Amino acid sequence: MRVPVRLHASLRKYLPPDAADDTVVVELEVGSTVAQAIAALGIPADHAKIAIVDGKQVEPDTGLQDGQQLSLYPPLAG
């Protein structure tokens, strides 16, 4: 399945050179989770603290479906 992943802030350094609009499409096995998408991009698990799927915050063990939009954010400092 194909999942578009948008990387924000310091996570942008994990984008491939040909990525457009801070987004890369990741090829995953059916039934893959957010954590597996993060790993597929080579992002250390503790670097992607906030995951949003189709506008809703989710946990790393949340399953993904083909075409869902995943946005990842690093830890926020305040």
Backbone bond lengths (Angstrom), bond angles and torsions (degrees), N, CA, C in turn:
res aa  C-N    CA-C-N  psi(-1)  N-CA   C-N-CA  omega(-1)  CA-C   N-CA-C  phi
1 M - - - 1.449 - - 1.522 108.52 -
2 R 1.310 115.58 159.19 1.461 121.57 -178.15 1.524 109.70 -115.89
3 V 1.335 115.32 128.01 1.463 121.76 -178.93 1.529 109.08 -126.77
4 P 1.345 117.84 117.38 1.456 119.11 174.48 1.532 109.65 -73.43
5 V 1.331 115.73 130.81 1.463 121.55 -178.12 1.525 108.10 -121.87
6 R 1.322 115.52 123.77 1.467 121.13 176.87 1.521 108.43 -103.17
7 L 1.323 115.37 127.41 1.460 121.18 -178.84 1.518 110.03 -105.27
8 H 1.314 115.94 135.36 1.459 121.73 -176.03 1.525 111.10 -114.94
9 A 1.333 114.31 153.36 1.471 123.55 173.83 1.529 111.25 53.37
10 S 1.326 117.32 -129.52 1.466 121.35 -174.15 1.527 113.20 -67.51
11 L 1.326 118.69 -13.39 1.465 120.93 178.68 1.524 112.21 -74.64
12 R 1.328 117.59 -14.82 1.468 120.94 -179.32 1.525 112.17 -58.96
13 K 1.315 117.30 -23.67 1.466 119.35 -179.02 1.536 112.00 -65.29
14 Y 1.336 117.36 -13.79 1.457 121.48 178.26 1.530 112.89 -90.56
15 L 1.320 117.43 0.55 1.461 121.17 178.40 1.527 110.26 -74.28
16 P 1.334 117.23 142.44 1.462 118.77 173.17 1.537 109.22 -70.01
17 P 1.318 118.13 157.98 1.461 121.04 -176.41 1.528 114.63 -58.40
18 D 1.325 117.77 -27.32 1.468 120.40 -177.23 1.533 113.52 -92.54
19 A 1.315 118.40 9.93 1.468 121.78 -178.84 1.537 110.01 -69.29
20 A 1.325 115.34 141.81 1.460 120.95 179.25 1.522 109.50 -113.30
21 D 1.317 117.20 139.25 1.466 122.32 176.75 1.530 112.92 55.84
22 D 1.323 116.95 36.67 1.468 122.24 178.89 1.521 113.09 60.39
23 T 1.335 116.51 24.81 1.463 121.65 -176.70 1.522 110.51 -125.35
24 V 1.322 115.53 139.83 1.459 122.32 174.59 1.528 107.44 -131.07
25 V 1.322 116.52 142.72 1.465 120.07 176.33 1.529 107.61 -94.28
26 V 1.334 115.29 124.38 1.464 121.84 -177.61 1.529 108.86 -104.78
27 E 1.321 115.47 132.76 1.467 121.69 174.95 1.523 108.03 -89.77
28 L 1.328 116.52 122.05 1.464 121.93 -177.80 1.519 110.30 -130.64
29 E 1.318 115.40 158.96 1.460 121.09 172.94 1.528 109.12 -69.09
30 V 1.308 117.29 147.55 1.460 121.18 174.71 1.515 108.64 -57.61
31 G 1.326 116.99 133.22 1.458 121.85 -179.55 1.514 113.92 91.49
32 S 1.327 117.51 4.23 1.465 120.55 179.70 1.522 111.16 -67.92
33 T 1.318 114.62 157.39 1.464 121.67 -178.12 1.528 111.08 -105.76
34 V 1.321 114.72 172.32 1.460 121.28 174.87 1.528 109.44 -58.00
35 A 1.328 117.74 -44.17 1.466 121.42 179.74 1.522 111.28 -59.30
36 Q 1.312 117.67 -37.64 1.460 120.85 179.09 1.529 111.16 -70.06
37 A 1.314 117.69 -34.43 1.463 121.03 175.63 1.523 110.27 -66.28
38 I 1.320 116.55 -41.15 1.469 121.38 178.11 1.531 109.38 -61.77
39 A 1.315 117.08 -46.09 1.467 121.55 179.91 1.531 111.14 -63.79
40 A 1.338 117.32 -38.08 1.465 121.22 -179.64 1.525 111.86 -62.12
41 L 1.319 116.51 -26.66 1.465 121.13 178.94 1.529 112.02 -89.08
42 G 1.329 116.84 -2.68 1.461 120.54 -179.94 1.516 113.45 76.26
43 I 1.325 116.63 21.49 1.468 121.18 -179.99 1.525 108.65 -91.12
44 P 1.334 118.30 125.43 1.468 119.67 175.49 1.538 109.68 -59.47
45 A 1.320 116.14 138.69 1.467 121.56 -175.17 1.522 112.91 -54.28
46 D 1.335 117.72 -35.71 1.465 119.26 -177.71 1.529 112.93 -80.43
47 H 1.329 117.92 -2.14 1.465 121.35 177.65 1.529 111.97 -90.17
48 A 1.313 117.97 -25.58 1.461 122.47 179.81 1.527 108.22 -107.32
49 K 1.314 116.77 91.60 1.470 121.13 -172.92 1.522 113.65 -91.03
50 I 1.327 117.40 -27.31 1.461 120.43 -177.64 1.519 108.60 -120.42
51 A 1.332 116.09 126.27 1.461 122.04 178.83 1.527 108.85 -122.26
52 I 1.322 115.22 130.10 1.462 122.20 179.21 1.525 107.25 -120.89
53 V 1.326 117.07 125.61 1.458 121.89 176.26 1.521 107.61 -116.67
54 D 1.315 114.96 118.86 1.465 121.50 179.89 1.529 111.78 48.85
55 G 1.342 116.46 43.35 1.456 121.86 174.74 1.516 116.31 86.06
56 K 1.330 118.15 2.27 1.463 121.35 -178.22 1.527 110.11 -122.62
57 Q 1.343 117.27 131.13 1.464 120.60 178.56 1.525 109.33 -68.37
58 V 1.343 115.32 135.49 1.466 121.31 -177.17 1.525 110.27 -133.32
59 E 1.315 115.47 168.11 1.461 123.51 177.17 1.531 109.32 -90.22
60 P 1.339 117.57 160.08 1.469 121.05 -179.46 1.528 114.59 -59.72
61 D 1.329 117.63 -26.53 1.463 119.56 -178.83 1.534 113.46 -86.96
62 T 1.315 116.97 7.65 1.465 121.66 178.81 1.529 110.14 -70.68
63 G 1.315 115.63 131.72 1.459 120.62 177.73 1.518 111.72 -73.98
64 L 1.313 115.25 147.66 1.461 121.63 179.43 1.520 110.14 -109.37
65 Q 1.326 114.93 155.51 1.456 121.16 175.17 1.515 108.94 -121.46
66 D 1.308 116.01 155.33 1.451 122.01 -179.59 1.529 111.09 -51.63
67 G 1.323 116.05 128.37 1.451 121.55 175.60 1.512 116.42 86.62
68 Q 1.325 118.20 -8.26 1.462 119.26 177.86 1.517 109.84 -65.13
69 Q 1.321 116.93 142.34 1.463 122.65 178.43 1.522 109.55 -88.81
70 L 1.330 116.99 121.97 1.457 123.35 178.20 1.521 108.63 -110.79
71 S 1.327 116.81 127.45 1.463 122.20 174.42 1.514 108.05 -116.78
72 L 1.327 115.74 135.18 1.462 121.24 -178.03 1.520 110.34 -121.28
73 Y 1.334 114.66 138.47 1.473 122.26 -179.20 1.525 109.15 -128.42
74 P 1.324 116.21 145.45 1.462 119.69 174.62 1.526 109.68 -75.41
75 P 1.331 117.77 173.46 1.480 119.39 174.78 1.524 108.97 -57.75
76 L 1.314 115.02 141.63 1.458 120.02 179.66 1.511 110.35 -95.34
77 A 1.291 116.40 135.48 1.476 121.84 177.09 1.526 108.19 -102.86
78 G 1.300 116.06 150.10 1.456 116.69 -177.50 1.488 113.58 -142.39
